[in-house]
Amino acid sequence: MPKVSQQHRDARREQILAAARRCFLRDGFHATSMQDLFAEAGLSSGAVYSYFASKDDVILAIAEENMSGLTDMIHAVATQQPARPVGAVLADALEMLHARDSQDGLGKLTVIVWSEALRNPSLAARFTALVTQLRASLAEVIQQCPGNLPRDVSADVLAAALLSLVPGYLLQLALLGSSAVDGVPDAVRALWPEPRRAADS
């Protein structure tokens, strides 16, 4: 039997996750059975189970994918663009989330993941780890640009405050639609602008 390439495995895994997203968005997490997922993906039970042992594993993978792009982007800024204003970073992150929502319903899927995390300890633990990593990366961005940090506020606390914008943004996308958040990234840039240089003052 020929060896299956990693590229093929990655494509098949994404096929399953794409089918799961469609099912969860259409019917909700609990109303979706594994049989529904097999049918939506057009795959046998054995093919799906070779990638995911359960429906919980599927939603955990979706949660990790939802967070990974945002975490990778902010980490890349921290390591490659250390003087970037935090407002610009956060605004770029919101625009990225908006684009993802247009592609695959990220806002609604995120709300589904949040609700499931309240009853699923392993999902909650993984979600906590991802949010902690994201907060640490944003705090690093803040520390690297002195103008980002108000007096008597730690970088970690400011990162927590700024990250509070993300759930509200996603919730509005999920419940109110794309037009409800028009202009929000520009507002974030305006609230936390690039610090003025001494020569400009």
N, C-alpha and C positions, 0 to 999 in steps of 0.2 A: 504494500500500500504506500503510495507516495506521501512524503512528509508534508503536512500542511504548513504553509508559510505564516510568519507572524503577521504579515500584512493581511492575509486572508482571515486570520483569527481576529484581528482588530476590526476588520470590516464586518464580520459576522456579529461580534459583540455590539458594535454600534447599531447594527440592524435590529438586534433584540431590544436595545435601549430605546431606539426610536419608536419601535412598536409599543413599548411600555409607556412612553410619554403620551402617545396618542390615546391609549386605553385609559390612562389615569386622568387625562384632561377630559375625555368624553364621559367616563363612568365613575370616576373617583377611585381611590386606592382600594378601599374595602370591597367595592362592588366588582372589581376586576379580579378574575380568577387566573390561575396559571394557564388554564385551557384557553381563556380569552387571549392571553398573551401569545400562546403557540399559534393560534389562528391568525392573529393580527400580523405576526412576524412571518407567517407562511413556513414555519419550521416544525419539526417533530419535537416531542417532549424531550427526547434524548439530546437533541442538538442544543436546546435551551438549557437543560440541566447541566450540560457539560461546561457552561459558562457561569450559571447562577443556580445555587442550590435551592433558593426559595424566593418568594416575592419580596421578602424583607431585604435580601441581597440585591435585588434589582433596584429598589428605592434607595438603598444606601449608595449604590453606584451612581444613580442620578443625582443624589445630594452632593457627592464628591465632585461630579462634573460641573454642577451648578456653581460650586465655590471655587474650583481650581483655576478657572480663567481669571477671576477677580484677584485671587491670591497671587497668581503668577505675575499678573500685570503690576500690582503694587510692589511685589518683591523686586521685579526688574527695575522699577523706578528707584527703589532704595539703593540698588547696587550700581546702576548705570547712569542715573541722573540725580545725584545727591542733592543738588540745589533747587530742585523743582518745588514750586509752591504747593502746599497741601491742597489748596482749593482747586488747582488745575488737575492734580492727581485724582481727587475725589470726583470732579466733574467728568473726567475721562472714564472713570469707572462706571459712573451712572450711564454714560452714553453707550458703553460696552454692554451693560445690562439691558438697555433699551433695544439694542440691535439683536441680542440673544432672544429677548422676548418676542420680537417680530418673527424670528426664525422658528422657535420651538415652544412658545408659550411659557417662557421662564418664570414670569411673575406668578401665574397660577400654579405651576409645578412647585415653586418654592413654598407657597402657602400650604400645599398638600404635604410637602416634606416637613414643614414646621409642625403641622398638626400630628403627623405620624411620630415625630420625635418625642412628643409629649407622652406617648405610651410605649415607645420602643427604646429600652435602655441602651442597646448597642448603637442604634442610630443617633440617639442623643449624645452619647459619648464621642462618636466620630464627628458629629456636627460641632460639638464644643471644641474639639481639637482644631478643626478647620477655622472656626471663628477666632480662637486664641492666636493661631498663626497669622491670620489676616490682621488682627489688632496689633500684633508685634511688628509686622512689616510696616503698617501705617505709622506706628510710633517712631520707627526708624526714619521714615521719610520726614516726619515732623522735626526730629532732633537735628537732621542734617541741614535744615534751613532755619536759622535763628529767628527770622521774621515770622515764622509760623506759630511761635509759641508765646502766648500771653504770659504776663508776669504771674508767678505763684500758681501756675497750672502745669502739672507734669505732662510729658509727652504721652504717657500711657493713658492718662485720664482724658486728654484731648482726643486721642485716637478713639477711645470708647465713645465719646460724645459725637464725633464725626461719623463713626460707623452706625450710630443710631439713625442716621438719615437713610441708610440703605434699606432696612426693612420697610420703612414708610414709603419709600419710592417704589419698591416692589409690590407692596400692598395696593397702592394706587393703580399701578399697571394692571394688577390682577382684577381689581374690582371695578375700576372706573375707565380703564382703557388708556391707550397711548396718548390721546390728546390731553388727558388730565395732568401729565407731567411735562408738557411742552415748556421749554424755557428753564426748567429746573437746573440742568447743568450750568447754564449761563449765570443763574442766580447764585449758585455755589461759588463759581469763579469770582463773582462780584463781592460776595461776603468775605472770601479769603483770597484777596488778590496777591499778586507778586509784590513782595516788600519793595518799597521805593528806595532807590540808592541815594546816598547822601548828596550826590551832584544834582539829583532831581528835586530835592526838597528846597 
